[in-house]
Amino acid sequence: MAINLTWAEIADATKYEVEADGVVVATVNEPSYTHSNLLAGTAHKYRVRALTETNTSAWTAILTQSTIPASVSGLTITSVTNAAIALKWNTVTGATGYDLEIDGALVSTTAAAYTKSGLAANTDHTFRIRSKNAAGVGTWSDLINGTTKLNTPVLKATSEETTINLTWAEIAGATKYEVEADGAVVTTVSEPSYKHNSLLAGTAHKYRVRALTDTNTSAWTAILTQSTIPASVSGLTITSVTNTATALKWNAVTGATGYDLEIDGTVVAVTGVAYTKSGLAANTDHTFRIRSKNASGVGTWSDFISGTTQLNTPVLKATSEETAINLTWAEIADATKYEVEADGVVVGTVNEPSYTHSSLLGGTAHKYRVRALTNTNTSAWTAILTQSTIPASVSGLTINSVTNAAIALKWNAVTGATGYDMEIDGTVVAVTGVAYTKSGLAANTDHTFRIRSKNAAGVGRWSDLINGTTQLNTPVLKATSEETAINLTWLEITDATKYEVEADGVVVATVNEPSYTHSSLLGGTAHKYRVRALTDANTSAWTVILTQSTIPASVTGLTVNSVTNTAIAVKWNAVTGATGYDLEIDGTIVAVTGVAYTKSGLAANTDHTFRIRSKNAAGVGTWSDLIKGTTQLSTPVLKGTSDRTGIVLTWDAVIGASSYEIEADGQIVATINDTTFIHSDLLPSSLHKYRIRALNDQNISAWTSVLSIKTLN
């Protein structure tokens, strides 16, 4: 392969320099150059300049030029149909496209494959190809030949129970046809039809066909799936019957997609293997037959079967007595008798639409059902009807308890009763349970009661009347106390003629008036009381217990226990039954608990009076006698100074004091009127202890704290 370069001669130029692909490859005298030994379809870059011995031209602009591409190889037919042939070939380096010649006509293409469509079936065609680019075209490949297929048959099928019939239109040019059934070639035939025999009913099969000559074929047809007609239905039976419907079932048929069920000559399309025909008249005859079907057709009819609807079902009703239940129902058309079941057992077959179940226990529940009969047919049983006998009379009605406003009753439970009617003074009250309290009654009034049981079936007989009387009103008890007596009072109770008094658990009196005094008691003792009102024939309830104490006794032993210059402490003996004390100090009462008290904050050397009384919830005792007490004088404040042989003591004068008592080293050494004392003739460096107290004719102060002083050395 080569590329030929040419250019016009340049005036004065004596030679030309040629550059190919960036390298100077030649210097020539003529305005041309051939670049040889190149690969086909490859691109190269060229430039040229003119030369003299002393001068040059500029380089030409770069010229890119490709060699012509090589011939195409590998042209083959990849697929064939009855109307098209598909080809492919190997890509050629440097080619920008291809010229494909089909039956002498050129087709330009850029890919390495091409499909020629629109061809006639079973026709011959020739193909060759060449590559091309901007530099030119390559050489033609060798011719190849291809033939389109025969036209594809169009397959159809019809079905029988064990055979499928295939047909198709004749194909032009075909001499025979190949038939495939369920994936295997089963025959080659000359005519456009085939019968596939000995098949199972209701089974699906897959078919395809292709046309043939000695040298050509068509494509296979698309797969055609066809089923044989399903077999006849077996096992058609009646599964249940009511007065308005008949239910049927049958065996499933292989390959059936549905069924035609003929009922009294009318066909109903059904899926599944069961069907219920409803809306029928009672006690009527009906015929049934069935056939299977699928997309291919219908099977043969089954034999007829017959069925009869039941008689209409009676509607059962009942009424009750204490020992019997009466059943009734409307007559059923065509029925000649009726069967009665009680508590799970058939107890009678009767011609009339009624029955009495007798000799039953009161208040017991029973279950009933009935069905109508002829000699050849029945109705369904009625739904179970549960009915109870009326419960027995109530026994044991008694009064359980009585208050001034209510009467409580009780009675024995009655078997089968769901409740009771209680008649109180002629008025009926509905009650559940076996006890009832009638409240809101007036005190000391008479009342009558009777009762009867009941359930859903009805009411029993009334019991005998009983009588009851409410109690008298209960007194409201009050009390006041003395030291040795407690006085009880209460309001008079209507109708009461006397009152019974209980003290500390013992009835101590029966009185006509609403008061009582409990005397000869110990002071400060607690007692428990209750009272009830009486007539000759009735009583009230006892009052609630009232606990009341006598007033406690007078306080004894009140004495002054200790005294300071600002306080007086007193004490006394405890009083039985007292919960506290009133202590009167200089006319002012202080409430005290315990048996001692200290009055503080008093002025020194002042007189005070005290008396005391005990108290509890019932009241206060009598005052004790007055006692007196005087606070001490104020205590002096002692100071001291010393020399080698003496100590001088000093203090401020105490108000009310007339003298002072001096104690030195534990011994009283002087009583003086002044507020100075000199302790002389002492040893040097000796320690001494002192205290003093103030005095007058009637009183003293407390001793001062001990003062320790040492003489000088």
MIKE-762658 format. One record per residue (C-alpha): residue in one letter; x, z, y. Coordinates in steps of 0.05 Angstrom, whole numbers, plus 5000, padded with zeros to 4 digits. Example, Ala and Ser with C-alpha at 12.3 -4.5 7.8 and 13.67 -1.06 7.14 Angstrom:
2
A524651564910;S527351434979;
// end
This chain:
713
M500050005000;A502549855071;I500649865145;N502749275189;L504449435263;T504748895317;W505548885393;A506648385449;E513848235469;I516448635528;A520348255583;D527848425582;A527148845518;T532448685466;K529649135411;Y524149625392;E524450325363;V518850505313;E516651225298;A512151375237;D509252065225;G514052365276;V520452045249;V524051415276;V523750955215;A526450305244;T529549925303;V527249205301;N528548585344;E521648275333;P514948565358;S512448755288;Y513749245232;T510949365161;H510650085136;S510450005061;N510350424997;L504550855024;L499151194984;A492250874987;G487251195034;T492451615072;A492751685148;H499251585188;K501351655261;Y505451125298;R508751005365;V513650465391;R518150385452;A522149795480;L529649835489;T535449485524;E542649695522;T541550105584;N534150245590;T527850445551;S520450415560;A515851005550;W513251125479;T506550815465;A500651285456;I500351525384;L496351045340;T493151355277;Q491950855221;S489850955148;T491350535087;I485450225051;P482550714998;A483750604923;S478850314874;V473150774850;S473751054779;G468851414733;L462451034751;T457351284699;I449851354689;T447852094689;S440352044674;V434851534664;T427251564672;N422051024665;A422750884741;A429751094761;I437151094741;A441851634768;L449451484775;K455751864793;W463151694804;N469752034822;T471252164895;V476651704925;T481952014971;G481251765042;A474651415030;T469351545084;G463951205043;Y462250734985;D458850064974;L454450104911;E452149424884;I445649474845;D443248834813;G447448454865;A444648834926;L449249294966;V447350014982;S451850425028;T452751155009;T457351735029;A456352194969;A459352124899;A452452044867;Y446251604876;T439451524843;K436050844843;S428550944840;G422550484842;L424850104780;A420249814727;A420050154660;N424349874603;T428349404649;D435949254650;H440249364712;T447749254733;F451949704777;R459049674809;I462150054867;R467950034918;S470750534967;K471650425042;N474250735106;A475750515177;A481750105152;G477549685104;V474449665034;G477549774966;T476849324905;W470449314863;S469949734800;D467949414734;L460449274724;I456349774682;N449349664653;G443250134649;T436150074623;T430050474647;K426050854596;L419350654568;N413250944605;T411351654583;P404751714545;V399052134573;L397052604517;K389852844503;A386853284448;T380253484416;S379054054367;E375554204302;E375654864264;T381854664223;T384154014257;I386753794325;N386153044343;L391452754390;T390552094429;W394251714483;A394151024516;E398750484487;I405450424523;A407749714542;G413749504500;A413150094452;T413249944377;K412050664352;Y410951384375;E414352034355;V409652654350;E412353374357;A407753964337;D409754694350;G417054484364;A418154034303;V417453274297;V411853194246;T410952434245;T412551744274;V406351314281;S405050594302;E398150734332;P396851164395;S393451734357;Y394952304308;K390752804269;H393953504256;N390353784195;S390054414152;L390454894211;L387555594217;A381255664258;G382255944328;T389855834329;A393655534388;H398654964378;K403654604424;Y404453834423;R408553284456;V409452534443;R414351994463;A414251234458;L419850854420;T422850164411;D428849994368;T433350074429;N429550514478;T425151134485;S420451444536;A420952154561;W417152674520;T410252834548;A409153514579;I407454024526;L399954044512;T397254704484;Q390854624444;S387055114400;T382654994339;I375455194346;P374655934325;A371556134258;S364456384247;V362957104267;S362357614211;G359758334210;L353958264260;T350258934254;I345659394294;T349360034313;S343860414349;V336660344371;T332460684425;N325360554447;T327860054499;A334559784473;T338259534412;A345859594408;L349859094364;K357059004343;W361058474304;N368058334279;A372958014327;V374557284312;T381757044318;G382656574377;A375756694406;T375556794481;G368156984480;Y361656964441;D354656664448;L349557194426;E342556914413;I337057444423;D329957234406;G332156504418;T335656624485;V343356554487;V347357084525;A354856974539;V358857594516;T366057824517;G368358384471;V365358554404;A359258964424;Y352958864465;T346659264481;K340158904495;S336059344541;G329259284574;L325559204508;A318659454492;A317960044445;N316459914371;T317759164376;D321558684328;H327458254351;T332257734320;F339757644333;R345257144314;I352157004343;R357656474347;S364856504372;K367856044425;N374255864462;A376555314509;S376454814451;G369154924432;V364155364395;G363955604323;T358055594276;W352256074283;S352056714240;D345956884198;F340057204233;I339157964232;S332858344253;G331859004290;T325959424314;T325959874375;Q323960604365;L317260904385;N316961204455;T319761914458;P314662474472;V315262894535;L315163614511;K312064194550;A311064934532;T307265564552;S308666264528;E305266894502;E308567544482;T309067334408;A307666584410;I309865934444;N304965354453;L307864644452;T304164024478;W305963294492;A302362654510;E300262204452;I305161644435;A302460924425;D302560714351;A304761414327;T300861694267;K304162384265;Y309362834299;E315163234270;V316563914304;E323364264301;A324064994322;D330865334327;G334164764288;V329164744230;V323164274221;V317264754220;G311364264219;T308863554217;V302363494256;N297362934272;E295463204340;P300163254401;S300564024401;Y303564594360;T303465364365;H309665744342;S307166444327;S309467124300;L315367144349;L318667744381;G317267884455;G322567644504;T326267204454;A328666494469;H327265904423;K329465174422;Y324564614407;R324463854399;V319263354374;R319162634351;A313562134339;L312961784270;T309561194235;N310461014162;T316160544181;N318860774248;T320661394289;S321961574361;A328261924385;W327862684385;T325862974452;A331263334491;I331664064468;L326764504506;T328765234510;Q322865694519;S322266454516;T316466894496;I313867354550;P317768014548;A314768654520;S311969234561;V316969694596;S318070384566;G321571004592;L319470964665;T321671634695;I323571934762;N331072024763;S331972394829;V328072584892;T329972714965;N325572835026;A325572085041;A326671734974;I324771734900;A329571424849;L326771154783;K329670884719;W326970544656;N329170244590;A331669524589;V326869024557;T329668484512;G329167794543;A327068044611;T330467714671;G327368204721;Y321768694733;D315768784780;M315569504806;E308969714836;I309670284886;D303270564916;G299969894900;T305369444929;V309669024881;V317168984891;A321568494850;V327368864817;T333368684774;G336969204732;V333869834703;A333770294764;Y330670284833;T330470764893;K324570734940;S327070985008;G323771075076;L318471545049;A315372135088;A317372835066;N312873225018;T308472615002;D305572384935;H306971684907;T304971274845;F309370794805;R308470294748;I312769714722;R312469074682;S317868604655;K318367864669;N322367234652;A321566484664;A315866464613;G311566984650;V310267724660;G309068294610;R303768834613;W303969404664;S306670074642;D302570714652;L302571004723;I307271584738;N307072044799;G312572304844;T312972744906;T318372724959;Q321873384976;L320573795039;N325173625097;T331873975094;P333074525146;V338674445196;L342675095192;K346175425251;A349876095257;T352576595308;S357377155293;E358477895308;E364178335283;T360278575221;A354378085218;I352677345218;N345977095246;L342976475213;T337476045246;W333975385232;L327974995257;E321375095220;I320074565166;T313174245164;D308974495105;A314175015086;T311475715071;K318176065060;Y325675965058;E330976155007;V337676385035;E344176344994;A350476715018;D357176624984;G353876294924;V348376814913;V341076784936;V340677394981;A333677325010;T327176945012;V324176975083;N317976725117;E321176615185;P326776105202;S332176625212;Y336477125173;T341877645191;H347377765141;S349978465158;S355078995135;L360678485134;L368078585148;G370778355214;G374377675213;T371777475143;A369176775125;H362476675089;K358776065061;Y351275965072;R345875475052;V338275485060;R332475105030;A325075065049;L319575234996;T312175164983;D308675404920;A309574694890;N315474374925;T322374494954;S327074175002;A334274014985;W339274565000;T342674485068;V349974295066;I354274915061;L355775235129;T362075645132;Q361976185185;S366576765200;T365177455231;I368677605296;P375477925282;A376578685294;S379978995355;V387578945359;T391579585345;G398879775356;L399979425423;T406679695448;V412479495494;N418079265448;S423679155498;V424879105573;T429878755619;N430178705694;T426078045690;A422078095626;I417778555582;A416778415507;V410478675473;K408178685400;W401878875361;N398978915291;A395978285259;V388378275255;T384978005191;G381277355203;A384177255273;T386576545288;G389676755355;Y389777275410;D388177335485;L393777745519;E391877995589;I397978105633;D396678405702;G389478125697;T391577415675;I389877195604;V394976825562;A392976505494;V397876735440;T398976595366;G403177085325;V403877835338;A409177865394;Y409977585465;T415177635520;K413077595592;S418977335632;G420077165706;L418377865730;A421478225789;A426378795775;N423779515776;T416279295778;D410279585740;H405679155695;T399379255653;F397678945585;R391678915539;I389778445481;R383978205438;S383477795374;K379477145366;N377276615315;A372376035313;A366576535312;G368576875378;V372977415408;G373978155390;T373878745438;W379678885486;S384879405466;D386679985513;L391179815572;I398679965565;K403879965621;G410979725626;T416279725680;T422079235687;Q429079525692;L433079575757;S437478975771;T444279015736;P450279125784;V455778605788;L462278985774;K469178815806;G475879175803;T482979205833;S489079605809;D495879905830;R501180265786;T496980895774;G489780735795;I483980245790;V478680145844;L471679925821;T466579625870;W459579315867;D453779145912;A448279635922;V442279535875;I435279555907;G431480165885;A437680505856;S439381225879;S445781305837;Y450580955790;E453281185723;I460580985709;E463380905638;A471080865631;D474280715564;G467780895528;Q466481555563;I461681695622;V466581945675;A462081995736;T455181915767;I455881735841;N451581525900;D456681045930;T458280335909;T465780475899;F469580875846;I477081025841;H479981175772;S486581525787;D492481855751;L493181275703;L499581055669;P502980435696;S501579795657;S495780105619;L489279735600;H482480035615;K475179825602;Y469379955649;R461879865655;I456580155702;R448980195709;A444280345766;L439480945764;N433581255800;D429081835781;Q424681395736;N428580785718;I435280495699;S438579815698;A442179505639;W449679655632;T454179135663;S458678725618;V465279085601;L470678955654;S477879025628;I483279165681;K490679335672;T494679785720;L500879485752;N507879595722;
// end
